[in-house]
C-alpha cells in the first residue's frame, strides 16, 4: 500500500471512533437524566408513564423500576407489606422507613395499589 493511503484509513478510523464516542455520551446522558423513570435531572415528571407498578404484588426487582426506589427501599417496602398486609392507598408508603413525601410524589404517576390478585367473578342472574 502507498504511504498516503494509511493516512486516509487512520483518518476514517478516527472519525468513526469520534462518532461512536459522541453517541455513547448522548446515551449515557439520557440515562442519567432519568428517561427510564419519567423524570428529568430535577426529579420532575416530564414524560408520560409507560408502565405502572402494583405495589401490592411487585417483587423488589420490579419496585426498583420506580423513581427514587433502590434495592434497599424495595426490600423495605416488601417487608412492610408482609408485616402489615396489602396497601390500600399509596400514602401508606409513608409508613415505610426512609420513603418520604418527595419519593411518594415521584412514584405516584407510575405506582398504584391493586386489588386482590384473584377477584371473584360476578355472577349473572339467570
C-alpha positions as CSV (number, residue, x, y, z in Angstrom):
1,X,0.0,0.0,0.0
2,X,1.2,3.5,-0.7
3,X,2.1,5.6,2.5
4,X,-0.6,8.2,1.7
5,X,-3.3,5.6,1.8
6,X,-2.6,4.8,5.5
7,X,-3.4,8.4,6.4
8,X,-6.8,8.1,4.9
9,X,-7.5,4.9,6.7
10,X,-6.3,6.4,10.0
11,X,-8.5,9.4,9.5
12,X,-11.6,7.3,8.7
13,X,-11.0,5.3,11.9
14,X,-10.6,8.4,14.0
15,X,-13.9,9.8,12.6
16,X,-15.7,6.5,13.4
17,X,-14.3,6.5,16.9
18,X,-15.3,10.1,17.5
19,X,-18.9,9.4,16.3
20,X,-19.1,6.3,18.5
21,X,-17.9,8.3,21.5
22,X,-20.4,11.0,20.9
23,X,-23.2,8.5,20.5
24,X,-22.2,6.7,23.7
25,X,-22.0,10.0,25.6
26,X,-25.5,11.0,24.5
27,X,-26.9,7.6,25.5
28,X,-25.3,7.9,29.0
29,X,-26.6,11.4,29.4
30,X,-30.1,10.4,28.6
31,X,-30.0,7.5,31.1
32,X,-28.5,9.7,33.8
33,X,-31.4,12.2,33.4
34,X,-33.9,9.5,34.2
35,X,-35.6,8.9,30.9
36,X,-36.4,5.3,32.0
37,X,-38.2,6.6,35.1
38,X,-40.0,9.5,33.5
39,X,-38.1,12.3,35.3
40,X,-35.5,14.9,34.5
41,X,-32.4,16.0,36.5
42,X,-34.6,17.9,38.9
43,X,-36.8,14.9,39.6
44,X,-39.9,16.4,38.0
45,X,-42.0,14.2,35.9
46,X,-41.6,15.3,32.3
47,X,-42.6,12.2,30.3
48,X,-45.8,10.2,30.3
49,X,-45.5,6.9,32.3
50,X,-45.1,3.9,30.0
51,X,-45.6,1.4,32.8
52,X,-47.4,1.1,36.1
53,X,-46.4,-1.0,39.1
54,X,-48.8,-2.6,41.5
55,X,-47.0,-2.2,44.9
56,X,-49.2,-5.0,46.4
57,X,-47.7,-7.7,44.2
58,X,-44.4,-6.3,42.9
59,X,-41.2,-8.0,43.7
60,X,-38.2,-5.9,44.8
61,X,-36.7,-6.1,41.3
62,X,-39.9,-4.5,39.9
63,X,-40.2,-1.9,42.6
64,X,-36.6,-0.8,41.7
65,X,-38.1,0.5,38.4
66,X,-39.9,3.2,40.4
67,X,-38.1,6.6,40.5
68,X,-36.2,7.1,43.7
69,X,-36.6,3.4,44.8
70,X,-33.4,1.4,45.1
71,X,-33.0,-2.2,46.1
72,X,-32.9,-1.4,49.9
73,X,-36.0,0.7,49.7
74,X,-37.7,-2.0,47.6
75,X,-36.8,-4.6,50.3
76,X,-38.2,-2.4,53.0
77,X,-41.5,-1.9,51.0
78,X,-41.9,-5.7,50.6
79,X,-41.0,-6.3,54.3
80,X,-43.6,-3.7,55.4
81,X,-46.2,-5.3,53.1
82,X,-45.5,-8.7,54.6
83,X,-45.8,-7.4,58.2
84,X,-48.8,-5.1,57.8
85,X,-50.7,-6.5,54.8
86,X,-51.7,-5.0,51.5
87,X,-51.5,-1.3,50.8
88,X,-54.9,0.3,50.4
89,X,-53.5,3.7,49.3
90,X,-50.2,5.0,48.1
91,X,-50.0,7.3,51.0
92,X,-49.4,4.3,53.3
93,X,-45.9,4.0,51.8
94,X,-45.0,7.0,54.1
95,X,-45.0,4.3,56.8
96,X,-42.1,2.6,55.2
97,X,-38.7,3.7,56.7
98,X,-37.0,6.4,54.5
99,X,-39.8,6.7,52.0
100,X,-40.8,10.3,52.3
101,X,-43.2,12.7,50.6
102,X,-40.7,13.6,47.8
103,X,-40.3,9.9,46.8
104,X,-44.0,9.3,47.2
105,X,-44.8,12.2,44.7
106,X,-42.2,10.9,42.2
107,X,-43.7,7.4,42.1
108,X,-47.3,8.5,42.2
109,X,-47.6,8.6,38.3
110,X,-46.3,5.0,37.9
111,X,-47.4,3.2,41.1
112,X,-50.8,2.0,42.3
113,X,-52.4,-0.2,44.9
114,X,-54.1,-3.1,43.1
115,X,-56.9,-5.2,44.3
116,X,-56.8,-8.9,45.1
117,X,-54.8,-10.8,42.6
118,X,-57.8,-13.2,42.2
119,X,-61.1,-11.4,42.1
120,X,-64.3,-13.4,42.2
121,X,-66.3,-13.2,39.0
122,X,-69.7,-11.5,39.5
123,X,-72.5,-14.0,38.9
124,X,-75.0,-13.2,36.3
125,X,-78.7,-13.6,37.0
126,X,-80.3,-16.5,35.1
